């Protein structure tokens, strides 16, 4: 398999997270997607994964803390 050289900027550009989609995702959506994929999450220890560096904890954005994009009146 050939090696492809890519810049760090190219890699980061692909890894952008659409915060709107993340914020709108509900626990029901996650459960539905796991069921559709036949994902077994019963033995999943998320706390250990975060502790071992295999996952990150991301908190939902608080709409009250967001900067307004509306011009001042």
Biopython code that builds the backbone (N, CA, C, O; Angstrom):
import numpy as np
from Bio.PDB.StructureBuilder import StructureBuilder

atoms = [
    (1, "UNK", "N", (0.843, -1.156, 0.000)),
    (1, "UNK", "CA", (0.000, 0.000, 0.000)),
    (1, "UNK", "C", (0.902, 1.237, 0.000)),
    (1, "UNK", "O", (1.839, 1.318, 0.795)),
    (2, "UNK", "N", (0.629, 2.194, -0.880)),
    (2, "UNK", "CA", (1.491, 3.380, -0.958)),
    (2, "UNK", "C", (1.293, 4.300, 0.249)),
    (2, "UNK", "O", (0.218, 4.358, 0.846)),
    (3, "UNK", "N", (2.356, 5.005, 0.581)),
    (3, "UNK", "CA", (2.306, 5.979, 1.662)),
    (3, "UNK", "C", (1.912, 7.333, 1.094)),
    (3, "UNK", "O", (2.453, 7.766, 0.076)),
    (4, "UNK", "N", (0.983, 7.991, 1.743)),
    (4, "UNK", "CA", (0.525, 9.301, 1.291)),
    (4, "UNK", "C", (0.985, 10.328, 2.306)),
    (4, "UNK", "O", (0.721, 10.198, 3.501)),
    (5, "UNK", "N", (1.673, 11.347, 1.824)),
    (5, "UNK", "CA", (2.114, 12.410, 2.714)),
    (5, "UNK", "C", (1.039, 13.496, 2.754)),
    (5, "UNK", "O", (0.556, 13.963, 1.723)),
    (6, "UNK", "N", (0.683, 13.879, 3.976)),
    (6, "UNK", "CA", (-0.334, 14.917, 4.156)),
    (6, "UNK", "C", (0.144, 15.885, 5.225)),
    (6, "UNK", "O", (0.837, 15.502, 6.167)),
    (7, "UNK", "N", (-0.230, 17.116, 5.067)),
    (7, "UNK", "CA", (0.153, 18.110, 6.064)),
    (7, "UNK", "C", (-0.762, 17.983, 7.282)),
    (7, "UNK", "O", (-1.860, 17.434, 7.192)),
    (8, "UNK", "N", (-0.299, 18.493, 8.413)),
    (8, "UNK", "CA", (-1.094, 18.475, 9.629)),
    (8, "UNK", "C", (-2.369, 19.295, 9.442)),
    (8, "UNK", "O", (-3.422, 18.937, 9.969)),
    (9, "UNK", "N", (-2.277, 20.388, 8.697)),
    (9, "UNK", "CA", (-3.471, 21.205, 8.432)),
    (9, "UNK", "C", (-4.523, 20.416, 7.661)),
    (9, "UNK", "O", (-5.715, 20.540, 7.942)),
    (10, "UNK", "N", (-4.095, 19.601, 6.688)),
    (10, "UNK", "CA", (-5.049, 18.770, 5.935)),
    (10, "UNK", "C", (-5.750, 17.773, 6.851)),
    (10, "UNK", "O", (-6.957, 17.555, 6.736)),
    (11, "UNK", "N", (-5.002, 17.181, 7.743)),
    (11, "UNK", "CA", (-5.580, 16.192, 8.650)),
    (11, "UNK", "C", (-6.545, 16.870, 9.614)),
    (11, "UNK", "O", (-7.638, 16.356, 9.853)),
    (12, "UNK", "N", (-6.161, 18.006, 10.167)),
    (12, "UNK", "CA", (-7.027, 18.720, 11.103)),
    (12, "UNK", "C", (-8.296, 19.218, 10.430)),
    (12, "UNK", "O", (-9.359, 19.243, 11.051)),
    (13, "UNK", "N", (-8.196, 19.608, 9.189)),
    (13, "UNK", "CA", (-9.364, 20.119, 8.462)),
    (13, "UNK", "C", (-10.450, 19.038, 8.377)),
    (13, "UNK", "O", (-11.639, 19.347, 8.464)),
    (14, "UNK", "N", (-10.051, 17.797, 8.210)),
    (14, "UNK", "CA", (-11.013, 16.702, 8.112)),
    (14, "UNK", "C", (-11.615, 16.346, 9.473)),
    (14, "UNK", "O", (-12.696, 15.761, 9.534)),
    (15, "UNK", "N", (-10.939, 16.685, 10.542)),
    (15, "UNK", "CA", (-11.375, 16.279, 11.869)),
    (15, "UNK", "C", (-12.268, 17.313, 12.545)),
    (15, "UNK", "O", (-12.476, 17.234, 13.756)),
    (16, "UNK", "N", (-12.790, 18.261, 11.816)),
    (16, "UNK", "CA", (-13.649, 19.282, 12.405)),
    (16, "UNK", "C", (-14.937, 18.645, 12.923)),
    (16, "UNK", "O", (-15.494, 17.746, 12.293)),
    (17, "UNK", "N", (-15.392, 19.111, 14.054)),
    (17, "UNK", "CA", (-16.616, 18.609, 14.669)),
    (17, "UNK", "C", (-17.710, 19.647, 14.489)),
    (17, "UNK", "O", (-17.522, 20.823, 14.802)),
    (18, "UNK", "N", (-18.836, 19.210, 13.989)),
    (18, "UNK", "CA", (-19.975, 20.106, 13.846)),
    (18, "UNK", "C", (-20.686, 20.135, 15.197)),
    (18, "UNK", "O", (-21.465, 19.235, 15.514)),
    (19, "UNK", "N", (-20.417, 21.168, 15.988)),
    (19, "UNK", "CA", (-20.946, 21.246, 17.347)),
    (19, "UNK", "C", (-22.477, 21.259, 17.374)),
    (19, "UNK", "O", (-23.082, 20.767, 18.327)),
    (20, "UNK", "N", (-23.097, 21.809, 16.351)),
    (20, "UNK", "CA", (-24.564, 21.842, 16.303)),
    (20, "UNK", "C", (-25.112, 20.425, 16.306)),
    (20, "UNK", "O", (-26.062, 20.129, 17.031)),
    (21, "UNK", "N", (-24.525, 19.549, 15.505)),
    (21, "UNK", "CA", (-24.986, 18.163, 15.432)),
    (21, "UNK", "C", (-24.727, 17.451, 16.756)),
    (21, "UNK", "O", (-25.578, 16.700, 17.232)),
    (22, "UNK", "N", (-23.567, 17.678, 17.351)),
    (22, "UNK", "CA", (-23.251, 17.045, 18.629)),
    (22, "UNK", "C", (-24.228, 17.512, 19.702)),
    (22, "UNK", "O", (-24.735, 16.703, 20.479)),
    (23, "UNK", "N", (-24.490, 18.809, 19.745)),
    (23, "UNK", "CA", (-25.396, 19.356, 20.757)),
    (23, "UNK", "C", (-26.821, 18.845, 20.586)),
    (23, "UNK", "O", (-27.542, 18.689, 21.572)),
    (24, "UNK", "N", (-27.234, 18.585, 19.356)),
    (24, "UNK", "CA", (-28.603, 18.142, 19.095)),
    (24, "UNK", "C", (-28.787, 16.633, 19.239)),
    (24, "UNK", "O", (-29.919, 16.150, 19.236)),
    (25, "UNK", "N", (-27.693, 15.885, 19.364)),
    (25, "UNK", "CA", (-27.781, 14.432, 19.488)),
    (25, "UNK", "C", (-28.279, 14.063, 20.886)),
    (25, "UNK", "O", (-27.729, 14.511, 21.892)),
    (26, "UNK", "N", (-29.308, 13.256, 20.930)),
    (26, "UNK", "CA", (-29.883, 12.848, 22.213)),
    (26, "UNK", "C", (-29.436, 11.430, 22.559)),
    (26, "UNK", "O", (-28.907, 10.710, 21.712)),
    (27, "UNK", "N", (-29.653, 11.046, 23.796)),
    (27, "UNK", "CA", (-29.341, 9.680, 24.219)),
    (27, "UNK", "C", (-30.158, 8.673, 23.403)),
    (27, "UNK", "O", (-29.682, 7.576, 23.113)),
    (28, "UNK", "N", (-31.374, 9.043, 23.038)),
    (28, "UNK", "CA", (-32.210, 8.164, 22.221)),
    (28, "UNK", "C", (-31.580, 7.963, 20.837)),
    (28, "UNK", "O", (-31.617, 6.858, 20.295)),
    (29, "UNK", "N", (-31.005, 9.019, 20.268)),
    (29, "UNK", "CA", (-30.319, 8.893, 18.976)),
    (29, "UNK", "C", (-29.144, 7.926, 19.082)),
    (29, "UNK", "O", (-28.949, 7.073, 18.216)),
    (30, "UNK", "N", (-28.371, 8.068, 20.145)),
    (30, "UNK", "CA", (-27.205, 7.201, 20.334)),
    (30, "UNK", "C", (-27.642, 5.749, 20.501)),
    (30, "UNK", "O", (-27.038, 4.850, 19.916)),
    (31, "UNK", "N", (-28.683, 5.513, 21.294)),
    (31, "UNK", "CA", (-29.192, 4.146, 21.499)),
    (31, "UNK", "C", (-29.714, 3.572, 20.186)),
    (31, "UNK", "O", (-29.483, 2.400, 19.888)),
    (32, "UNK", "N", (-30.415, 4.385, 19.401)),
    (32, "UNK", "CA", (-30.948, 3.919, 18.116)),
    (32, "UNK", "C", (-29.807, 3.556, 17.168)),
    (32, "UNK", "O", (-29.857, 2.520, 16.505)),
    (33, "UNK", "N", (-28.777, 4.408, 17.099)),
    (33, "UNK", "CA", (-27.648, 4.140, 16.208)),
    (33, "UNK", "C", (-26.891, 2.886, 16.638)),
    (33, "UNK", "O", (-26.449, 2.108, 15.793)),
    (34, "UNK", "N", (-26.742, 2.688, 17.940)),
    (34, "UNK", "CA", (-26.067, 1.490, 18.438)),
    (34, "UNK", "C", (-26.866, 0.244, 18.085)),
    (34, "UNK", "O", (-26.290, -0.782, 17.721)),
    (35, "UNK", "N", (-28.191, 0.328, 18.190)),
    (35, "UNK", "CA", (-29.038, -0.815, 17.837)),
    (35, "UNK", "C", (-28.975, -1.108, 16.343)),
    (35, "UNK", "O", (-28.954, -2.270, 15.935)),
    (36, "UNK", "N", (-28.944, -0.057, 15.526)),
    (36, "UNK", "CA", (-28.861, -0.254, 14.075)),
    (36, "UNK", "C", (-27.537, -0.904, 13.677)),
    (36, "UNK", "O", (-27.487, -1.693, 12.734)),
    (37, "UNK", "N", (-26.461, -0.569, 14.402)),
    (37, "UNK", "CA", (-25.131, -1.099, 14.087)),
    (37, "UNK", "C", (-24.844, -2.423, 14.784)),
    (37, "UNK", "O", (-23.766, -2.991, 14.609)),
    (38, "UNK", "N", (-25.799, -2.923, 15.575)),
    (38, "UNK", "CA", (-25.586, -4.126, 16.392)),
    (38, "UNK", "C", (-24.411, -3.946, 17.346)),
    (38, "UNK", "O", (-23.642, -4.881, 17.567)),
    (39, "UNK", "N", (-24.270, -2.762, 17.906)),
    (39, "UNK", "CA", (-23.196, -2.468, 18.838)),
    (39, "UNK", "C", (-23.590, -2.931, 20.227)),
    (39, "UNK", "O", (-24.645, -2.558, 20.740)),
    (40, "UNK", "N", (-22.736, -3.747, 20.834)),
    (40, "UNK", "CA", (-22.981, -4.212, 22.201)),
    (40, "UNK", "C", (-22.232, -3.283, 23.149)),
    (40, "UNK", "O", (-21.002, -3.293, 23.185)),
    (41, "UNK", "N", (-22.959, -2.491, 23.906)),
    (41, "UNK", "CA", (-22.343, -1.524, 24.814)),
    (41, "UNK", "C", (-22.443, -1.946, 26.271)),
    (41, "UNK", "O", (-22.138, -1.148, 27.158)),
    (42, "UNK", "N", (-22.858, -3.165, 26.540)),
    (42, "UNK", "CA", (-23.052, -3.597, 27.926)),
    (42, "UNK", "C", (-21.742, -3.655, 28.703)),
    (42, "UNK", "O", (-21.730, -3.355, 29.896)),
    (43, "UNK", "N", (-20.661, -4.026, 28.073)),
    (43, "UNK", "CA", (-19.378, -4.143, 28.771)),
    (43, "UNK", "C", (-18.487, -2.934, 28.593)),
    (43, "UNK", "O", (-17.299, -2.991, 28.908)),
    (44, "UNK", "N", (-19.026, -1.867, 28.106)),
    (44, "UNK", "CA", (-18.237, -0.677, 27.819)),
    (44, "UNK", "C", (-18.000, 0.125, 29.089)),
    (44, "UNK", "O", (-18.953, 0.560, 29.736)),
    (45, "UNK", "N", (-16.742, 0.324, 29.449)),
    (45, "UNK", "CA", (-16.383, 1.103, 30.636)),
    (45, "UNK", "C", (-15.783, 2.425, 30.167)),
    (45, "UNK", "O", (-14.574, 2.524, 29.957)),
    (46, "UNK", "N", (-16.631, 3.437, 30.004)),
    (46, "UNK", "CA", (-16.171, 4.723, 29.492)),
    (46, "UNK", "C", (-15.227, 5.429, 30.446)),
    (46, "UNK", "O", (-14.318, 6.131, 30.006)),
    (47, "UNK", "N", (-15.424, 5.257, 31.734)),
    (47, "UNK", "CA", (-14.542, 5.896, 32.707)),
    (47, "UNK", "C", (-13.109, 5.396, 32.537)),
    (47, "UNK", "O", (-12.167, 6.188, 32.572)),
    (48, "UNK", "N", (-12.944, 4.103, 32.356)),
    (48, "UNK", "CA", (-11.605, 3.538, 32.154)),
    (48, "UNK", "C", (-11.008, 4.008, 30.827)),
    (48, "UNK", "O", (-9.807, 4.259, 30.736)),
    (49, "UNK", "N", (-11.845, 4.125, 29.807)),
    (49, "UNK", "CA", (-11.344, 4.584, 28.515)),
    (49, "UNK", "C", (-10.841, 6.026, 28.602)),
    (49, "UNK", "O", (-9.822, 6.363, 27.998)),
    (50, "UNK", "N", (-11.540, 6.869, 29.338)),
    (50, "UNK", "CA", (-11.089, 8.256, 29.523)),
    (50, "UNK", "C", (-9.803, 8.269, 30.338)),
    (50, "UNK", "O", (-8.855, 8.977, 29.996)),
    (51, "UNK", "N", (-9.766, 7.496, 31.404)),
    (51, "UNK", "CA", (-8.593, 7.437, 32.270)),
    (51, "UNK", "C", (-7.360, 6.954, 31.495)),
    (51, "UNK", "O", (-6.258, 7.453, 31.723)),
    (52, "UNK", "N", (-7.532, 5.998, 30.591)),
    (52, "UNK", "CA", (-6.418, 5.444, 29.821)),
    (52, "UNK", "C", (-6.083, 6.258, 28.576)),
    (52, "UNK", "O", (-5.158, 5.912, 27.842)),
    (53, "UNK", "N", (-6.823, 7.332, 28.331)),
    (53, "UNK", "CA", (-6.533, 8.184, 27.189)),
    (53, "UNK", "C", (-7.116, 7.684, 25.877)),
    (53, "UNK", "O", (-6.769, 8.211, 24.820)),
    (54, "UNK", "N", (-7.989, 6.688, 25.911)),
    (54, "UNK", "CA", (-8.579, 6.153, 24.686)),
    (54, "UNK", "C", (-9.816, 6.924, 24.260)),
    (54, "UNK", "O", (-10.310, 6.742, 23.148)),
    (55, "UNK", "N", (-10.325, 7.798, 25.150)),
    (55, "UNK", "CA", (-11.514, 8.598, 24.843)),
    (55, "UNK", "C", (-11.393, 9.925, 25.590)),
    (55, "UNK", "O", (-10.638, 10.049, 26.554)),
    (56, "UNK", "N", (-12.150, 10.905, 25.122)),
    (56, "UNK", "CA", (-12.190, 12.204, 25.782)),
    (56, "UNK", "C", (-13.599, 12.485, 26.243)),
    (56, "UNK", "O", (-14.563, 12.062, 25.604)),
    (57, "UNK", "N", (-13.727, 13.186, 27.333)),
    (57, "UNK", "CA", (-15.035, 13.607, 27.814)),
    (57, "UNK", "C", (-15.300, 14.988, 27.246)),
    (57, "UNK", "O", (-14.514, 15.912, 27.456)),
    (58, "UNK", "N", (-16.402, 15.133, 26.529)),
    (58, "UNK", "CA", (-16.779, 16.406, 25.921)),
    (58, "UNK", "C", (-18.130, 16.799, 26.489)),
    (58, "UNK", "O", (-19.086, 16.026, 26.440)),
    (59, "UNK", "N", (-18.199, 17.995, 27.023)),
    (59, "UNK", "CA", (-19.466, 18.444, 27.586)),
    (59, "UNK", "C", (-20.261, 19.187, 26.529)),
    (59, "UNK", "O", (-19.695, 19.802, 25.625)),
    (60, "UNK", "N", (-21.550, 19.126, 26.650)),
    (60, "UNK", "CA", (-22.417, 19.837, 25.713)),
    (60, "UNK", "C", (-22.267, 21.339, 25.930)),
    (60, "UNK", "O", (-22.095, 21.806, 27.056)),
    (61, "UNK", "N", (-22.334, 22.071, 24.848)),
    (61, "UNK", "CA", (-22.200, 23.521, 24.941)),
    (61, "UNK", "C", (-23.435, 24.108, 25.621)),
    (61, "UNK", "O", (-24.559, 23.675, 25.371)),
    (62, "UNK", "N", (-23.216, 25.070, 26.460)),
    (62, "UNK", "CA", (-24.301, 25.762, 27.140)),
    (62, "UNK", "C", (-24.708, 26.954, 26.278)),
    (62, "UNK", "O", (-23.897, 27.858, 26.075)),
    (63, "UNK", "N", (-25.944, 26.985, 25.762)),
    (63, "UNK", "CA", (-26.360, 28.077, 24.882)),
    (63, "UNK", "C", (-26.230, 29.449, 25.532)),
    (63, "UNK", "O", (-26.062, 30.445, 24.828)),
    (64, "UNK", "N", (-26.304, 29.523, 26.854)),
    (64, "UNK", "CA", (-26.192, 30.807, 27.532)),
    (64, "UNK", "C", (-24.764, 31.345, 27.490)),
    (64, "UNK", "O", (-24.555, 32.548, 27.646)),
    (65, "UNK", "N", (-23.786, 30.476, 27.282)),
    (65, "UNK", "CA", (-22.390, 30.904, 27.250)),
    (65, "UNK", "C", (-21.908, 31.256, 25.853)),
    (65, "UNK", "O", (-20.792, 31.751, 25.693)),
    (66, "UNK", "N", (-22.715, 31.013, 24.860)),
    (66, "UNK", "CA", (-22.297, 31.296, 23.488)),
    (66, "UNK", "C", (-22.331, 32.782, 23.212)),
    (66, "UNK", "O", (-23.199, 33.506, 23.701)),
    (67, "UNK", "N", (-21.377, 33.219, 22.426)),
    (67, "UNK", "CA", (-21.356, 34.628, 22.048)),
    (67, "UNK", "C", (-22.440, 34.885, 21.019)),
    (67, "UNK", "O", (-22.657, 34.077, 20.115)),
    (68, "UNK", "N", (-23.103, 35.985, 21.156)),
    (68, "UNK", "CA", (-24.159, 36.336, 20.219)),
    (68, "UNK", "C", (-23.543, 36.826, 18.922)),
    (68, "UNK", "O", (-22.566, 37.574, 18.926)),
    (69, "UNK", "N", (-24.132, 36.391, 17.802)),
    (69, "UNK", "CA", (-23.656, 36.864, 16.494)),
    (69, "UNK", "C", (-24.490, 38.040, 16.002)),
    (69, "UNK", "O", (-24.256, 38.568, 14.915)),
    (70, "UNK", "N", (-25.466, 38.444, 16.813)),
    (70, "UNK", "CA", (-26.309, 39.560, 16.425)),
    (70, "UNK", "C", (-25.598, 40.867, 16.707)),
    (70, "UNK", "O", (-24.976, 41.009, 17.759)),
    (71, "UNK", "N", (-25.674, 41.835, 15.788)),
    (71, "UNK", "CA", (-25.026, 43.125, 16.042)),
    (71, "UNK", "C", (-25.720, 43.857, 17.185)),
    (71, "UNK", "O", (-26.931, 43.755, 17.379)),
    (72, "UNK", "N", (-24.916, 44.592, 17.927)),
    (72, "UNK", "CA", (-25.474, 45.352, 19.048)),
    (72, "UNK", "C", (-26.414, 46.427, 18.529)),
    (72, "UNK", "O", (-26.148, 47.039, 17.495)),
    (73, "UNK", "N", (-27.516, 46.662, 19.244)),
    (73, "UNK", "CA", (-28.500, 47.638, 18.801)),
    (73, "UNK", "C", (-28.116, 49.038, 19.194)),
    (73, "UNK", "O", (-28.844, 49.985, 18.894)),
]
sb = StructureBuilder()
sb.init_structure("model")
sb.init_model(0)
sb.init_chain("A")
sb.init_seg("    ")
for serial, (resi, resn, name, xyz) in enumerate(atoms, 1):
    if name == "N":
        sb.init_residue(resn, " ", resi, " ")
    sb.init_atom(name, np.array(xyz, "f"), 0.0, 1.0, " ", f" {name:<3s}", serial, name[0])
structure = sb.get_structure()
